[in-house]
Amino acid sequence: MNTFPYESLDAATEAAGGYSTWSAAAGTNTTMVVLAIIGIAISVVSAVLVTVREDALLNHAADRLAEKYN
């Protein structure tokens, strides 16, 4: 059953006033690309910072245990 009332996604975009973030008629959305790049960069930096912090905390705990039992 086809319940989509338009011939194509472009026709639906035109009927909606010409705005769509996903159709080919919308073209390249520079803002979305910039936000995606910023989001990926923040994710990578956060992962590195969490890894470095956890490594330091685990090394500190290991040193304390080594001092306690040696």
Secondary structure, DSSP 8 states (H G I E B T S, - for coil): -----SSSHHHHHHHTTS--SSSGGG---HHHHHHHHHHHHHHHHHHHHHHHHHHHHHHHHHHHHHHHH-
